[in-house]
Amino acid sequence: MAYQLTVKKVLEKAIQKEIESQQLYRDLSEKMTDEAARDAFRQLAQQEQGHQQLLEQYLHGELKGGMLKRGAGCRLQDCRAFGATTVLS
């Protein structure tokens, strides 16, 4: 039987990855002795937080028309990264 992904499952997984990335960048920023590197990792963490917020807005139907349309497809290789052979909208 094929493993099927819904848009909701994909979004939830993507949100979790954004949260994990934020933590990674925060951890790395704390380990840096160079202030420029520290700032770069802080900025990356902030960008990931922005991605998380965007995905959460989409998940909750809060985005205005024209952004991240539900009917839009995904690349097959991206879907396979989640272990899916079929993607449902």
PDB file of N, CA, C and O in Angstrom:
ATOM      1  N   MET A   1       0.842  -1.187   0.000  1.00  0.00           N
ATOM      2  CA  MET A   1       0.000   0.000   0.000  1.00  0.00           C
ATOM      3  C   MET A   1       0.884   1.247   0.000  1.00  0.00           C
ATOM      4  O   MET A   1       1.868   1.307   0.737  1.00  0.00           O
ATOM      5  N   ALA A   2       0.548   2.216  -0.800  1.00  0.00           N
ATOM      6  CA  ALA A   2       1.320   3.454  -0.913  1.00  0.00           C
ATOM      7  C   ALA A   2       1.074   4.344   0.295  1.00  0.00           C
ATOM      8  O   ALA A   2      -0.045   4.451   0.796  1.00  0.00           O
ATOM      9  N   TYR A   3       2.140   4.976   0.746  1.00  0.00           N
ATOM     10  CA  TYR A   3       2.041   5.945   1.829  1.00  0.00           C
ATOM     11  C   TYR A   3       1.563   7.250   1.233  1.00  0.00           C
ATOM     12  O   TYR A   3       2.181   7.764   0.301  1.00  0.00           O
ATOM     13  N   GLN A   4       0.468   7.801   1.754  1.00  0.00           N
ATOM     14  CA  GLN A   4      -0.105   9.013   1.190  1.00  0.00           C
ATOM     15  C   GLN A   4       0.061  10.189   2.146  1.00  0.00           C
ATOM     16  O   GLN A   4      -0.117  10.059   3.357  1.00  0.00           O
ATOM     17  N   LEU A   5       0.401  11.319   1.582  1.00  0.00           N
ATOM     18  CA  LEU A   5       0.534  12.549   2.349  1.00  0.00           C
ATOM     19  C   LEU A   5      -0.606  13.489   2.014  1.00  0.00           C
ATOM     20  O   LEU A   5      -1.025  13.596   0.862  1.00  0.00           O
ATOM     21  N   THR A   6      -1.092  14.157   3.016  1.00  0.00           N
ATOM     22  CA  THR A   6      -2.049  15.227   2.796  1.00  0.00           C
ATOM     23  C   THR A   6      -1.285  16.542   2.898  1.00  0.00           C
ATOM     24  O   THR A   6      -0.169  16.577   3.416  1.00  0.00           O
ATOM     25  N   VAL A   7      -1.878  17.610   2.411  1.00  0.00           N
ATOM     26  CA  VAL A   7      -1.263  18.922   2.529  1.00  0.00           C
ATOM     27  C   VAL A   7      -1.029  19.228   3.998  1.00  0.00           C
ATOM     28  O   VAL A   7       0.009  19.785   4.357  1.00  0.00           O
ATOM     29  N   LYS A   8      -1.976  18.873   4.850  1.00  0.00           N
ATOM     30  CA  LYS A   8      -1.842  19.131   6.288  1.00  0.00           C
ATOM     31  C   LYS A   8      -0.615  18.429   6.855  1.00  0.00           C
ATOM     32  O   LYS A   8       0.146  19.033   7.611  1.00  0.00           O
ATOM     33  N   LYS A   9      -0.415  17.175   6.504  1.00  0.00           N
ATOM     34  CA  LYS A   9       0.744  16.433   7.009  1.00  0.00           C
ATOM     35  C   LYS A   9       2.061  17.046   6.521  1.00  0.00           C
ATOM     36  O   LYS A   9       3.033  17.134   7.271  1.00  0.00           O
ATOM     37  N   VAL A  10       2.074  17.461   5.270  1.00  0.00           N
ATOM     38  CA  VAL A  10       3.279  18.079   4.713  1.00  0.00           C
ATOM     39  C   VAL A  10       3.578  19.375   5.457  1.00  0.00           C
ATOM     40  O   VAL A  10       4.725  19.631   5.824  1.00  0.00           O
ATOM     41  N   LEU A  11       2.563  20.185   5.680  1.00  0.00           N
ATOM     42  CA  LEU A  11       2.758  21.450   6.396  1.00  0.00           C
ATOM     43  C   LEU A  11       3.220  21.219   7.832  1.00  0.00           C
ATOM     44  O   LEU A  11       4.113  21.912   8.320  1.00  0.00           O
ATOM     45  N   GLU A  12       2.618  20.252   8.500  1.00  0.00           N
ATOM     46  CA  GLU A  12       3.021  19.961   9.883  1.00  0.00           C
ATOM     47  C   GLU A  12       4.475  19.507   9.945  1.00  0.00           C
ATOM     48  O   GLU A  12       5.213  19.915  10.842  1.00  0.00           O
ATOM     49  N   LYS A  13       4.885  18.678   9.011  1.00  0.00           N
ATOM     50  CA  LYS A  13       6.271  18.211   8.959  1.00  0.00           C
ATOM     51  C   LYS A  13       7.209  19.381   8.654  1.00  0.00           C
ATOM     52  O   LYS A  13       8.273  19.501   9.263  1.00  0.00           O
ATOM     53  N   ALA A  14       6.818  20.234   7.720  1.00  0.00           N
ATOM     54  CA  ALA A  14       7.645  21.387   7.362  1.00  0.00           C
ATOM     55  C   ALA A  14       7.784  22.342   8.541  1.00  0.00           C
ATOM     56  O   ALA A  14       8.865  22.887   8.768  1.00  0.00           O
ATOM     57  N   ILE A  15       6.716  22.552   9.288  1.00  0.00           N
ATOM     58  CA  ILE A  15       6.766  23.415  10.471  1.00  0.00           C
ATOM     59  C   ILE A  15       7.733  22.838  11.486  1.00  0.00           C
ATOM     60  O   ILE A  15       8.531  23.570  12.071  1.00  0.00           O
ATOM     61  N   GLN A  16       7.669  21.542  11.700  1.00  0.00           N
ATOM     62  CA  GLN A  16       8.585  20.902  12.656  1.00  0.00           C
ATOM     63  C   GLN A  16      10.043  21.068  12.212  1.00  0.00           C
ATOM     64  O   GLN A  16      10.918  21.311  13.043  1.00  0.00           O
ATOM     65  N   LYS A  17      10.301  20.939  10.930  1.00  0.00           N
ATOM     66  CA  LYS A  17      11.664  21.126  10.416  1.00  0.00           C
ATOM     67  C   LYS A  17      12.138  22.564  10.608  1.00  0.00           C
ATOM     68  O   LYS A  17      13.310  22.795  10.906  1.00  0.00           O
ATOM     69  N   GLU A  18      11.243  23.525  10.440  1.00  0.00           N
ATOM     70  CA  GLU A  18      11.612  24.927  10.666  1.00  0.00           C
ATOM     71  C   GLU A  18      11.966  25.155  12.135  1.00  0.00           C
ATOM     72  O   GLU A  18      12.916  25.876  12.439  1.00  0.00           O
ATOM     73  N   ILE A  19      11.219  24.553  13.034  1.00  0.00           N
ATOM     74  CA  ILE A  19      11.502  24.675  14.468  1.00  0.00           C
ATOM     75  C   ILE A  19      12.857  24.049  14.800  1.00  0.00           C
ATOM     76  O   ILE A  19      13.645  24.620  15.554  1.00  0.00           O
ATOM     77  N   GLU A  20      13.115  22.883  14.237  1.00  0.00           N
ATOM     78  CA  GLU A  20      14.404  22.217  14.463  1.00  0.00           C
ATOM     79  C   GLU A  20      15.560  23.057  13.920  1.00  0.00           C
ATOM     80  O   GLU A  20      16.618  23.138  14.544  1.00  0.00           O
ATOM     81  N   SER A  21      15.359  23.675  12.770  1.00  0.00           N
ATOM     82  CA  SER A  21      16.399  24.522  12.182  1.00  0.00           C
ATOM     83  C   SER A  21      16.667  25.742  13.049  1.00  0.00           C
ATOM     84  O   SER A  21      17.815  26.145  13.235  1.00  0.00           O
ATOM     85  N   GLN A  22      15.599  26.325  13.578  1.00  0.00           N
ATOM     86  CA  GLN A  22      15.778  27.472  14.475  1.00  0.00           C
ATOM     87  C   GLN A  22      16.663  27.106  15.660  1.00  0.00           C
ATOM     88  O   GLN A  22      17.580  27.847  16.014  1.00  0.00           O
ATOM     89  N   GLN A  23      16.382  25.961  16.267  1.00  0.00           N
ATOM     90  CA  GLN A  23      17.156  25.530  17.432  1.00  0.00           C
ATOM     91  C   GLN A  23      18.613  25.267  17.060  1.00  0.00           C
ATOM     92  O   GLN A  23      19.526  25.621  17.805  1.00  0.00           O
ATOM     93  N   LEU A  24      18.818  24.651  15.915  1.00  0.00           N
ATOM     94  CA  LEU A  24      20.183  24.394  15.455  1.00  0.00           C
ATOM     95  C   LEU A  24      20.950  25.708  15.307  1.00  0.00           C
ATOM     96  O   LEU A  24      22.075  25.830  15.791  1.00  0.00           O
ATOM     97  N   TYR A  25      20.345  26.687  14.641  1.00  0.00           N
ATOM     98  CA  TYR A  25      21.022  27.964  14.434  1.00  0.00           C
ATOM     99  C   TYR A  25      21.241  28.710  15.747  1.00  0.00           C
ATOM    100  O   TYR A  25      22.266  29.369  15.920  1.00  0.00           O
ATOM    101  N   ARG A  26      20.295  28.613  16.668  1.00  0.00           N
ATOM    102  CA  ARG A  26      20.499  29.254  17.979  1.00  0.00           C
ATOM    103  C   ARG A  26      21.664  28.595  18.717  1.00  0.00           C
ATOM    104  O   ARG A  26      22.516  29.274  19.290  1.00  0.00           O
ATOM    105  N   ASP A  27      21.685  27.274  18.693  1.00  0.00           N
ATOM    106  CA  ASP A  27      22.776  26.542  19.349  1.00  0.00           C
ATOM    107  C   ASP A  27      24.125  26.916  18.740  1.00  0.00           C
ATOM    108  O   ASP A  27      25.097  27.147  19.460  1.00  0.00           O
ATOM    109  N   LEU A  28      24.178  26.972  17.422  1.00  0.00           N
ATOM    110  CA  LEU A  28      25.426  27.332  16.750  1.00  0.00           C
ATOM    111  C   LEU A  28      25.842  28.764  17.078  1.00  0.00           C
ATOM    112  O   LEU A  28      27.028  29.040  17.260  1.00  0.00           O
ATOM    113  N   SER A  29      24.874  29.673  17.154  1.00  0.00           N
ATOM    114  CA  SER A  29      25.219  31.060  17.463  1.00  0.00           C
ATOM    115  C   SER A  29      25.828  31.173  18.860  1.00  0.00           C
ATOM    116  O   SER A  29      26.721  31.990  19.084  1.00  0.00           O
ATOM    117  N   GLU A  30      25.356  30.369  19.783  1.00  0.00           N
ATOM    118  CA  GLU A  30      25.893  30.403  21.149  1.00  0.00           C
ATOM    119  C   GLU A  30      27.316  29.847  21.225  1.00  0.00           C
ATOM    120  O   GLU A  30      28.070  30.187  22.137  1.00  0.00           O
ATOM    121  N   LYS A  31      27.679  29.000  20.274  1.00  0.00           N
ATOM    122  CA  LYS A  31      29.008  28.388  20.281  1.00  0.00           C
ATOM    123  C   LYS A  31      30.050  29.230  19.552  1.00  0.00           C
ATOM    124  O   LYS A  31      31.250  28.983  19.672  1.00  0.00           O
ATOM    125  N   MET A  32      29.589  30.221  18.797  1.00  0.00           N
ATOM    126  CA  MET A  32      30.510  31.039  18.012  1.00  0.00           C
ATOM    127  C   MET A  32      31.208  32.076  18.891  1.00  0.00           C
ATOM    128  O   MET A  32      30.587  32.706  19.747  1.00  0.00           O
ATOM    129  N   THR A  33      32.501  32.236  18.661  1.00  0.00           N
ATOM    130  CA  THR A  33      33.236  33.287  19.359  1.00  0.00           C
ATOM    131  C   THR A  33      33.315  34.545  18.505  1.00  0.00           C
ATOM    132  O   THR A  33      33.459  35.651  19.027  1.00  0.00           O
ATOM    133  N   ASP A  34      33.220  34.372  17.201  1.00  0.00           N
ATOM    134  CA  ASP A  34      33.243  35.502  16.276  1.00  0.00           C
ATOM    135  C   ASP A  34      31.849  36.139  16.237  1.00  0.00           C
ATOM    136  O   ASP A  34      30.860  35.460  15.965  1.00  0.00           O
ATOM    137  N   GLU A  35      31.778  37.423  16.505  1.00  0.00           N
ATOM    138  CA  GLU A  35      30.486  38.115  16.577  1.00  0.00           C
ATOM    139  C   GLU A  35      29.741  38.106  15.238  1.00  0.00           C
ATOM    140  O   GLU A  35      28.515  37.996  15.217  1.00  0.00           O
ATOM    141  N   ALA A  36      30.463  38.221  14.132  1.00  0.00           N
ATOM    142  CA  ALA A  36      29.819  38.194  12.813  1.00  0.00           C
ATOM    143  C   ALA A  36      29.158  36.836  12.562  1.00  0.00           C
ATOM    144  O   ALA A  36      28.040  36.770  12.052  1.00  0.00           O
ATOM    145  N   ALA A  37      29.849  35.762  12.919  1.00  0.00           N
ATOM    146  CA  ALA A  37      29.274  34.420  12.760  1.00  0.00           C
ATOM    147  C   ALA A  37      28.074  34.249  13.681  1.00  0.00           C
ATOM    148  O   ALA A  37      27.060  33.662  13.302  1.00  0.00           O
ATOM    149  N   ARG A  38      28.203  34.769  14.888  1.00  0.00           N
ATOM    150  CA  ARG A  38      27.101  34.692  15.856  1.00  0.00           C
ATOM    151  C   ARG A  38      25.866  35.398  15.295  1.00  0.00           C
ATOM    152  O   ARG A  38      24.756  34.868  15.354  1.00  0.00           O
ATOM    153  N   ASP A  39      26.069  36.596  14.752  1.00  0.00           N
ATOM    154  CA  ASP A  39      24.960  37.358  14.170  1.00  0.00           C
ATOM    155  C   ASP A  39      24.353  36.635  12.961  1.00  0.00           C
ATOM    156  O   ASP A  39      23.135  36.627  12.779  1.00  0.00           O
ATOM    157  N   ALA A  40      25.206  36.036  12.150  1.00  0.00           N
ATOM    158  CA  ALA A  40      24.712  35.317  10.968  1.00  0.00           C
ATOM    159  C   ALA A  40      23.784  34.172  11.383  1.00  0.00           C
ATOM    160  O   ALA A  40      22.726  33.982  10.784  1.00  0.00           O
ATOM    161  N   PHE A  41      24.175  33.417  12.399  1.00  0.00           N
ATOM    162  CA  PHE A  41      23.332  32.312  12.855  1.00  0.00           C
ATOM    163  C   PHE A  41      22.046  32.818  13.513  1.00  0.00           C
ATOM    164  O   PHE A  41      20.999  32.182  13.394  1.00  0.00           O
ATOM    165  N   ARG A  42      22.120  33.938  14.194  1.00  0.00           N
ATOM    166  CA  ARG A  42      20.900  34.526  14.777  1.00  0.00           C
ATOM    167  C   ARG A  42      19.933  34.936  13.665  1.00  0.00           C
ATOM    168  O   ARG A  42      18.724  34.721  13.762  1.00  0.00           O
ATOM    169  N   GLN A  43      20.488  35.528  12.616  1.00  0.00           N
ATOM    170  CA  GLN A  43      19.641  35.935  11.486  1.00  0.00           C
ATOM    171  C   GLN A  43      19.011  34.728  10.803  1.00  0.00           C
ATOM    172  O   GLN A  43      17.844  34.765  10.416  1.00  0.00           O
ATOM    173  N   LEU A  44      19.777  33.672  10.658  1.00  0.00           N
ATOM    174  CA  LEU A  44      19.227  32.445  10.068  1.00  0.00           C
ATOM    175  C   LEU A  44      18.089  31.896  10.929  1.00  0.00           C
ATOM    176  O   LEU A  44      17.068  31.458  10.399  1.00  0.00           O
ATOM    177  N   ALA A  45      18.259  31.917  12.244  1.00  0.00           N
ATOM    178  CA  ALA A  45      17.198  31.456  13.146  1.00  0.00           C
ATOM    179  C   ALA A  45      15.944  32.305  12.971  1.00  0.00           C
ATOM    180  O   ALA A  45      14.831  31.780  12.975  1.00  0.00           O
ATOM    181  N   GLN A  46      16.121  33.610  12.820  1.00  0.00           N
ATOM    182  CA  GLN A  46      14.976  34.499  12.621  1.00  0.00           C
ATOM    183  C   GLN A  46      14.275  34.212  11.293  1.00  0.00           C
ATOM    184  O   GLN A  46      13.047  34.251  11.213  1.00  0.00           O
ATOM    185  N   GLN A  47      15.053  33.926  10.263  1.00  0.00           N
ATOM    186  CA  GLN A  47      14.451  33.589   8.970  1.00  0.00           C
ATOM    187  C   GLN A  47      13.630  32.310   9.071  1.00  0.00           C
ATOM    188  O   GLN A  47      12.532  32.222   8.522  1.00  0.00           O
ATOM    189  N   GLU A  48      14.167  31.322   9.775  1.00  0.00           N
ATOM    190  CA  GLU A  48      13.440  30.063   9.952  1.00  0.00           C
ATOM    191  C   GLU A  48      12.147  30.296  10.732  1.00  0.00           C
ATOM    192  O   GLU A  48      11.131  29.654  10.463  1.00  0.00           O
ATOM    193  N   GLN A  49      12.187  31.213  11.698  1.00  0.00           N
ATOM    194  CA  GLN A  49      10.985  31.537  12.461  1.00  0.00           C
ATOM    195  C   GLN A  49       9.939  32.174  11.541  1.00  0.00           C
ATOM    196  O   GLN A  49       8.744  31.908  11.672  1.00  0.00           O
ATOM    197  N   GLY A  50      10.395  33.012  10.613  1.00  0.00           N
ATOM    198  CA  GLY A  50       9.486  33.598   9.639  1.00  0.00           C
ATOM    199  C   GLY A  50       8.856  32.539   8.739  1.00  0.00           C
ATOM    200  O   GLY A  50       7.670  32.610   8.417  1.00  0.00           O
ATOM    201  N   HIS A  51       9.654  31.567   8.341  1.00  0.00           N
ATOM    202  CA  HIS A  51       9.127  30.457   7.531  1.00  0.00           C
ATOM    203  C   HIS A  51       8.078  29.685   8.326  1.00  0.00           C
ATOM    204  O   HIS A  51       7.018  29.335   7.805  1.00  0.00           O
ATOM    205  N   GLN A  52       8.388  29.427   9.586  1.00  0.00           N
ATOM    206  CA  GLN A  52       7.450  28.702  10.457  1.00  0.00           C
ATOM    207  C   GLN A  52       6.123  29.455  10.544  1.00  0.00           C
ATOM    208  O   GLN A  52       5.057  28.852  10.413  1.00  0.00           O
ATOM    209  N   GLN A  53       6.183  30.747  10.761  1.00  0.00           N
ATOM    210  CA  GLN A  53       4.962  31.551  10.883  1.00  0.00           C
ATOM    211  C   GLN A  53       4.158  31.537   9.588  1.00  0.00           C
ATOM    212  O   GLN A  53       2.931  31.441   9.618  1.00  0.00           O
ATOM    213  N   LEU A  54       4.842  31.634   8.458  1.00  0.00           N
ATOM    214  CA  LEU A  54       4.161  31.589   7.170  1.00  0.00           C
ATOM    215  C   LEU A  54       3.446  30.250   6.972  1.00  0.00           C
ATOM    216  O   LEU A  54       2.288  30.211   6.556  1.00  0.00           O
ATOM    217  N   LEU A  55       4.140  29.168   7.272  1.00  0.00           N
ATOM    218  CA  LEU A  55       3.536  27.842   7.131  1.00  0.00           C
ATOM    219  C   LEU A  55       2.358  27.658   8.085  1.00  0.00           C
ATOM    220  O   LEU A  55       1.348  27.059   7.715  1.00  0.00           O
ATOM    221  N   GLU A  56       2.483  28.168   9.303  1.00  0.00           N
ATOM    222  CA  GLU A  56       1.381  28.066  10.265  1.00  0.00           C
ATOM    223  C   GLU A  56       0.170  28.868   9.801  1.00  0.00           C
ATOM    224  O   GLU A  56      -0.968  28.428   9.962  1.00  0.00           O
ATOM    225  N   GLN A  57       0.415  30.044   9.225  1.00  0.00           N
ATOM    226  CA  GLN A  57      -0.695  30.838   8.691  1.00  0.00           C
ATOM    227  C   GLN A  57      -1.399  30.086   7.568  1.00  0.00           C
ATOM    228  O   GLN A  57      -2.627  30.070   7.489  1.00  0.00           O
ATOM    229  N   TYR A  58      -0.612  29.469   6.708  1.00  0.00           N
ATOM    230  CA  TYR A  58      -1.198  28.702   5.612  1.00  0.00           C
ATOM    231  C   TYR A  58      -1.999  27.524   6.154  1.00  0.00           C
ATOM    232  O   TYR A  58      -3.108  27.254   5.693  1.00  0.00           O
ATOM    233  N   LEU A  59      -1.436  26.830   7.129  1.00  0.00           N
ATOM    234  CA  LEU A  59      -2.107  25.674   7.723  1.00  0.00           C
ATOM    235  C   LEU A  59      -3.456  26.063   8.314  1.00  0.00           C
ATOM    236  O   LEU A  59      -4.414  25.294   8.237  1.00  0.00           O
ATOM    237  N   HIS A  60      -3.534  27.246   8.899  1.00  0.00           N
ATOM    238  CA  HIS A  60      -4.766  27.704   9.546  1.00  0.00           C
ATOM    239  C   HIS A  60      -5.659  28.542   8.628  1.00  0.00           C
ATOM    240  O   HIS A  60      -6.639  29.132   9.083  1.00  0.00           O
ATOM    241  N   GLY A  61      -5.319  28.595   7.331  1.00  0.00           N
ATOM    242  CA  GLY A  61      -6.148  29.300   6.368  1.00  0.00           C
ATOM    243  C   GLY A  61      -6.119  30.813   6.511  1.00  0.00           C
ATOM    244  O   GLY A  61      -7.078  31.490   6.140  1.00  0.00           O
ATOM    245  N   GLU A  62      -5.027  31.347   7.046  1.00  0.00           N
ATOM    246  CA  GLU A  62      -4.949  32.778   7.322  1.00  0.00           C
ATOM    247  C   GLU A  62      -4.257  33.593   6.232  1.00  0.00           C
ATOM    248  O   GLU A  62      -4.171  34.815   6.353  1.00  0.00           O
ATOM    249  N   LEU A  63      -3.769  32.960   5.186  1.00  0.00           N
ATOM    250  CA  LEU A  63      -3.077  33.705   4.130  1.00  0.00           C
ATOM    251  C   LEU A  63      -4.078  34.263   3.137  1.00  0.00           C
ATOM    252  O   LEU A  63      -5.113  33.655   2.867  1.00  0.00           O
ATOM    253  N   LYS A  64      -3.757  35.425   2.598  1.00  0.00           N
ATOM    254  CA  LYS A  64      -4.603  36.050   1.592  1.00  0.00           C
ATOM    255  C   LYS A  64      -4.462  35.297   0.270  1.00  0.00           C
ATOM    256  O   LYS A  64      -3.489  34.574   0.056  1.00  0.00           O
ATOM    257  N   GLY A  65      -5.420  35.472  -0.590  1.00  0.00           N
ATOM    258  CA  GLY A  65      -5.414  34.810  -1.885  1.00  0.00           C
ATOM    259  C   GLY A  65      -4.140  35.052  -2.669  1.00  0.00           C
ATOM    260  O   GLY A  65      -3.541  36.124  -2.582  1.00  0.00           O
ATOM    261  N   GLY A  66      -3.732  34.063  -3.426  1.00  0.00           N
ATOM    262  CA  GLY A  66      -2.551  34.186  -4.265  1.00  0.00           C
ATOM    263  C   GLY A  66      -1.281  33.651  -3.640  1.00  0.00           C
ATOM    264  O   GLY A  66      -0.272  33.505  -4.329  1.00  0.00           O
ATOM    265  N   MET A  67      -1.307  33.358  -2.359  1.00  0.00           N
ATOM    266  CA  MET A  67      -0.104  32.848  -1.695  1.00  0.00           C
ATOM    267  C   MET A  67      -0.288  31.368  -1.383  1.00  0.00           C
ATOM    268  O   MET A  67      -1.296  30.970  -0.799  1.00  0.00           O
ATOM    269  N   LEU A  68       0.674  30.569  -1.769  1.00  0.00           N
ATOM    270  CA  LEU A  68       0.658  29.136  -1.473  1.00  0.00           C
ATOM    271  C   LEU A  68      -0.710  28.507  -1.749  1.00  0.00           C
ATOM    272  O   LEU A  68      -1.412  28.098  -0.825  1.00  0.00           O
ATOM    273  N   LYS A  69      -1.062  28.439  -2.976  1.00  0.00           N
ATOM    274  CA  LYS A  69      -2.359  27.885  -3.348  1.00  0.00           C
ATOM    275  C   LYS A  69      -2.431  26.402  -3.011  1.00  0.00           C
ATOM    276  O   LYS A  69      -1.484  25.657  -3.265  1.00  0.00           O
ATOM    277  N   ARG A  70      -3.542  25.976  -2.444  1.00  0.00           N
ATOM    278  CA  ARG A  70      -3.716  24.582  -2.032  1.00  0.00           C
ATOM    279  C   ARG A  70      -3.605  23.609  -3.192  1.00  0.00           C
ATOM    280  O   ARG A  70      -3.104  22.498  -3.016  1.00  0.00           O
ATOM    281  N   GLY A  71      -4.054  23.995  -4.353  1.00  0.00           N
ATOM    282  CA  GLY A  71      -4.034  23.094  -5.492  1.00  0.00           C
ATOM    283  C   GLY A  71      -2.676  22.962  -6.159  1.00  0.00           C
ATOM    284  O   GLY A  71      -2.499  22.150  -7.067  1.00  0.00           O
ATOM    285  N   ALA A  72      -1.723  23.757  -5.710  1.00  0.00           N
ATOM    286  CA  ALA A  72      -0.401  23.724  -6.327  1.00  0.00           C
ATOM    287  C   ALA A  72       0.279  22.396  -6.042  1.00  0.00           C
ATOM    288  O   ALA A  72       0.200  21.867  -4.933  1.00  0.00           O
ATOM    289  N   GLY A  73       0.937  21.874  -7.042  1.00  0.00           N
ATOM    290  CA  GLY A  73       1.631  20.612  -6.871  1.00  0.00           C
ATOM    291  C   GLY A  73       2.986  20.784  -6.211  1.00  0.00           C
ATOM    292  O   GLY A  73       3.475  21.899  -6.032  1.00  0.00           O
ATOM    293  N   CYS A  74       3.574  19.668  -5.856  1.00  0.00           N
ATOM    294  CA  CYS A  74       4.935  19.711  -5.336  1.00  0.00           C
ATOM    295  C   CYS A  74       5.799  18.836  -6.229  1.00  0.00           C
ATOM    296  O   CYS A  74       5.304  17.962  -6.940  1.00  0.00           O
ATOM    297  N   ARG A  75       7.092  19.089  -6.177  1.00  0.00           N
ATOM    298  CA  ARG A  75       8.002  18.276  -6.975  1.00  0.00           C
ATOM    299  C   ARG A  75       8.018  16.861  -6.397  1.00  0.00           C
ATOM    300  O   ARG A  75       8.007  16.677  -5.180  1.00  0.00           O
ATOM    301  N   LEU A  76       8.042  15.893  -7.262  1.00  0.00           N
ATOM    302  CA  LEU A  76       8.013  14.507  -6.831  1.00  0.00           C
ATOM    303  C   LEU A  76       9.158  14.187  -5.884  1.00  0.00           C
ATOM    304  O   LEU A  76       8.969  13.444  -4.921  1.00  0.00           O
ATOM    305  N   GLN A  77      10.349  14.737  -6.141  1.00  0.00           N
ATOM    306  CA  GLN A  77      11.481  14.442  -5.266  1.00  0.00           C
ATOM    307  C   GLN A  77      11.244  14.995  -3.861  1.00  0.00           C
ATOM    308  O   GLN A  77      11.695  14.398  -2.884  1.00  0.00           O
ATOM    309  N   ASP A  78      10.538  16.132  -3.742  1.00  0.00           N
ATOM    310  CA  ASP A  78      10.217  16.660  -2.426  1.00  0.00           C
ATOM    311  C   ASP A  78       9.253  15.736  -1.702  1.00  0.00           C
ATOM    312  O   ASP A  78       9.404  15.472  -0.509  1.00  0.00           O
ATOM    313  N   CYS A  79       8.269  15.252  -2.429  1.00  0.00           N
ATOM    314  CA  CYS A  79       7.294  14.337  -1.827  1.00  0.00           C
ATOM    315  C   CYS A  79       7.963  13.038  -1.394  1.00  0.00           C
ATOM    316  O   CYS A  79       7.645  12.495  -0.337  1.00  0.00           O
ATOM    317  N   ARG A  80       8.874  12.549  -2.195  1.00  0.00           N
ATOM    318  CA  ARG A  80       9.584  11.320  -1.850  1.00  0.00           C
ATOM    319  C   ARG A  80      10.456  11.506  -0.618  1.00  0.00           C
ATOM    320  O   ARG A  80      10.690  10.553   0.126  1.00  0.00           O
ATOM    321  N   ALA A  81      10.942  12.731  -0.396  1.00  0.00           N
ATOM    322  CA  ALA A  81      11.736  13.012   0.801  1.00  0.00           C
ATOM    323  C   ALA A  81      10.928  12.755   2.058  1.00  0.00           C
ATOM    324  O   ALA A  81      11.490  12.456   3.111  1.00  0.00           O
ATOM    325  N   PHE A  82       9.607  12.869   1.952  1.00  0.00           N
ATOM    326  CA  PHE A  82       8.717  12.589   3.069  1.00  0.00           C
ATOM    327  C   PHE A  82       8.316  11.111   3.089  1.00  0.00           C
ATOM    328  O   PHE A  82       7.596  10.678   3.988  1.00  0.00           O
ATOM    329  N   GLY A  83       8.770  10.352   2.118  1.00  0.00           N
ATOM    330  CA  GLY A  83       8.437   8.938   2.074  1.00  0.00           C
ATOM    331  C   GLY A  83       7.130   8.638   1.358  1.00  0.00           C
ATOM    332  O   GLY A  83       6.623   7.518   1.438  1.00  0.00           O
ATOM    333  N   ALA A  84       6.591   9.601   0.676  1.00  0.00           N
ATOM    334  CA  ALA A  84       5.282   9.414   0.029  1.00  0.00           C
ATOM    335  C   ALA A  84       5.451   8.965  -1.407  1.00  0.00           C
ATOM    336  O   ALA A  84       6.421   9.314  -2.080  1.00  0.00           O
ATOM    337  N   THR A  85       4.499   8.195  -1.853  1.00  0.00           N
ATOM    338  CA  THR A  85       4.423   7.843  -3.268  1.00  0.00           C
ATOM    339  C   THR A  85       3.242   8.538  -3.916  1.00  0.00           C
ATOM    340  O   THR A  85       3.145   8.584  -5.142  1.00  0.00           O
ATOM    341  N   THR A  86       2.338   9.084  -3.100  1.00  0.00           N
ATOM    342  CA  THR A  86       1.159   9.795  -3.588  1.00  0.00           C
ATOM    343  C   THR A  86       0.926  11.009  -2.700  1.00  0.00           C
ATOM    344  O   THR A  86       1.072  10.927  -1.480  1.00  0.00           O
ATOM    345  N   VAL A  87       0.568  12.120  -3.300  1.00  0.00           N
ATOM    346  CA  VAL A  87       0.263  13.319  -2.530  1.00  0.00           C
ATOM    347  C   VAL A  87      -1.177  13.699  -2.807  1.00  0.00           C
ATOM    348  O   VAL A  87      -1.579  13.819  -3.965  1.00  0.00           O
ATOM    349  N   LEU A  88      -1.949  13.886  -1.762  1.00  0.00           N
ATOM    350  CA  LEU A  88      -3.344  14.292  -1.885  1.00  0.00           C
ATOM    351  C   LEU A  88      -3.486  15.739  -1.485  1.00  0.00           C
ATOM    352  O   LEU A  88      -2.815  16.194  -0.559  1.00  0.00           O
ATOM    353  N   SER A  89      -4.351  16.475  -2.168  1.00  0.00           N
ATOM    354  CA  SER A  89      -4.584  17.882  -1.783  1.00  0.00           C
ATOM    355  C   SER A  89      -5.761  17.980  -0.854  1.00  0.00           C
ATOM    356  O   SER A  89      -6.116  19.076  -0.419  1.00  0.00           O
TER     357      SER A  89
END
